[in-house]
Amino acid sequence: MNFTKLKFACAALERVHGFTFGDSLEEGRKEKWLDFNARLNKLLRLEEPWTLILDDALANSFVAPITDDFENDSQLKVEEYERSWEQNEEFGINDMDTSSADAAYNNMN
């Protein structure tokens, strides 16, 4: 997700939730949203340092480095990890039978 898409997502949040401020909205919920929105806008204006963490168990995300390559981007940190059993269960991976694919792969080598 690049910065432009992040700003767009935040603007969409504001459009959707901005219309829910009718007379019947509880004051506490309205204050909570306004506080969240104010803090989010401060981050988008880069008034405070912030970190965006993408926990993408299927590795479907791509974040472009500021520089031409990942190695020279000191602000981008890539961490690889093993999915938890619960994540694998959610994606149906725990029940997959890959024995025939494993056998085919082993025969190729």
C-alpha positions in Angstrom: 0.0 0.0 0.0 1.6 3.3 -1.0 1.0 6.6 0.8 -1.5 7.8 -1.8 -3.7 4.7 -1.3 -3.4 5.1 2.5 -4.6 8.7 2.3 -7.4 7.5 0.0 -8.5 4.9 2.5 -8.5 7.4 5.3 -10.5 9.9 3.2 -13.0 7.1 2.5 -13.3 6.4 6.2 -14.0 10.0 6.8 -16.7 10.2 4.1 -18.5 7.1 5.3 -18.3 7.9 9.0 -18.8 11.7 8.5 -22.3 11.0 7.3 -23.2 9.1 10.5 -23.0 12.2 12.7 -26.8 12.7 12.7 -28.7 14.0 15.7 -29.2 10.5 17.1 -25.5 9.7 17.4 -24.3 9.2 21.0 -22.0 12.1 22.0 -19.3 9.6 23.2 -19.2 7.8 19.9 -19.0 11.1 18.0 -16.1 12.3 20.2 -14.3 9.0 19.8 -14.5 9.2 16.0 -13.5 12.9 16.0 -10.5 12.1 18.2 -9.5 9.2 15.9 -9.9 11.3 12.8 -7.8 14.2 14.3 -5.0 11.8 15.3 -5.1 10.1 11.9 -4.9 13.5 10.1 -1.9 14.4 12.2 -0.2 11.3 11.1 -1.0 11.8 7.5 0.4 15.4 7.7 3.6 13.8 9.2 3.3 15.9 12.3 4.2 12.8 14.4 6.3 9.8 13.6 4.3 6.6 12.9 4.7 3.0 11.8 2.4 1.1 9.6 2.5 -2.7 10.3 1.1 -5.0 7.7 0.6 -8.5 9.0 -0.1 -10.3 5.8 -0.1 -14.0 6.4 -0.5 -14.9 2.7 2.1 -12.4 1.5 -0.3 -10.6 -0.8 1.0 -7.1 0.0 3.7 -5.0 -1.6 5.2 -1.9 -0.2 7.5 0.0 -2.6 10.7 1.3 -1.1 11.5 5.0 -1.1 14.8 4.3 -2.8 15.5 2.2 -5.8 16.1 -1.0 -3.8 15.0 -2.5 -0.5 18.6 -2.6 0.9 19.0 1.2 0.8 15.6 2.0 2.4 16.4 2.4 6.1 12.7 3.0 6.9 11.4 -0.3 5.4 11.7 -3.4 7.5 10.8 -6.8 6.1 10.2 -9.7 8.5 9.5 -13.2 7.5 7.7 -15.5 10.0 6.0 -18.8 10.2 2.2 -18.6 10.2 0.5 -19.8 13.4 -1.6 -22.9 13.5 -4.7 -20.7 13.8 -3.7 -18.7 10.7 -3.1 -21.9 8.7 -6.5 -23.2 9.9 -8.3 -20.1 8.8 -6.8 -20.4 5.3 -7.5 -24.2 5.1 -3.8 -25.1 5.0 -3.9 -27.5 7.9 -6.2 -29.8 6.0 -4.3 -29.7 2.6 -2.9 -33.0 1.4 0.2 -32.1 -0.6 1.7 -35.6 -0.7 1.2 -36.0 -4.5 2.7 -32.6 -5.2 5.6 -33.4 -2.9 6.2 -36.7 -4.7 6.2 -35.0 -8.1 8.5 -32.3 -6.9 10.9 -34.8 -5.4 10.9 -36.9 -8.7 11.9 -33.7 -10.7 15.1 -33.3 -8.6 
